[in-house]
Amino acid sequence: MFEHAHAASDFLRVPNAARSASKPRTAATDRPAAHRRIESLLIVLFWLLIGEGALRKWIAPQVSQLLFFVRDPVLLLIYWYALRAGVLRRSPLLLQLGLALAVLALPLALVQILALGNSQLVTVAIYGWRQYFLYLPLPFIIAVTHTRESLLRFARHVCAAVIITAPLVFLQFHASPSAVINRGIAEDERLQFQSFAYTGGLIRPSGTFTSTVGITQLVSSSFALLLAIWLTPSKTRRFPNALLWLATAATAACLALSGSRAAFVYCGIVISCALVLGVLRRV
């Protein structure tokens, strides 16, 4: 887990030194306000990611296309606070390369649209650019603004999400593709969501998401996070054991019922990386 290495005094302004001196200083108050706002907004962004598909399938399928972008304002607000606080003042090389590719993709997309003469490709290009590049700075911002305590708080939300998802995945797995729990409530077939076929006439559950990709990513990322917590010594873990056990069982259930080979591969990669890191630390 990442540890925040910048001094909080560089970012804080203390209008009344005497009043500040009389109050005990804590890790939470030492952090810049922008960092705390980013942490809160990240949790909002996470739950919008979890609930976006549910809104599109079971609440308001008629505005499904608009709800697809419901997370973007929160993400842009995170970037605004990050820029104002100078979080990425010294951008890592990987981020610089990624941003260079993002800028380069714009003229390439324009050339392709002009060459094919199809104005509908503008929408496709905007969608593709958003999918590949819009979230690129976010992990680098998290690395700078989040502390160990921040990540533990975020981990509790992840555990809650996977615990909520597991029963839904179980019901979807045993339901037909035409069931409302799988296709959504829309009567118009164009607004319904189709499930991928699985062996034995079963389907691949999508959970609260609109496709199985969401479950694959949730399971593999939750697996990595839970593994990191399990590998932390119990004396320094500071994480509720009941929540940890319940989230682990829920993640295992989602993985077993997902029908996704990619999810198993990703979890295998996580285990392999953990083993390599364990060996390197002993060398």
Secondary structure as GFF3:
##gff-version 3
##sequence-region A 1 283
A	DSSP	three_ten_helix	8	10	.	.	.	ID=ss1
A	DSSP	alpha_helix	17	21	.	.	.	ID=ss2
A	DSSP	alpha_helix	27	30	.	.	.	ID=ss3
A	DSSP	alpha_helix	33	54	.	.	.	ID=ss4
A	DSSP	pi_helix	55	59	.	.	.	ID=ss5
A	DSSP	three_ten_helix	61	63	.	.	.	ID=ss6
A	DSSP	alpha_helix	64	67	.	.	.	ID=ss7
A	DSSP	alpha_helix	72	84	.	.	.	ID=ss8
A	DSSP	alpha_helix	93	116	.	.	.	ID=ss9
A	DSSP	alpha_helix	121	129	.	.	.	ID=ss10
A	DSSP	pi_helix	130	134	.	.	.	ID=ss11
A	DSSP	alpha_helix	138	145	.	.	.	ID=ss12
A	DSSP	alpha_helix	148	173	.	.	.	ID=ss13
A	DSSP	alpha_helix	180	183	.	.	.	ID=ss14
A	DSSP	three_ten_helix	189	191	.	.	.	ID=ss15
A	DSSP	three_ten_helix	199	201	.	.	.	ID=ss16
A	DSSP	alpha_helix	212	231	.	.	.	ID=ss17
A	DSSP	alpha_helix	234	237	.	.	.	ID=ss18
A	DSSP	alpha_helix	241	258	.	.	.	ID=ss19
A	DSSP	alpha_helix	261	282	.	.	.	ID=ss20
###
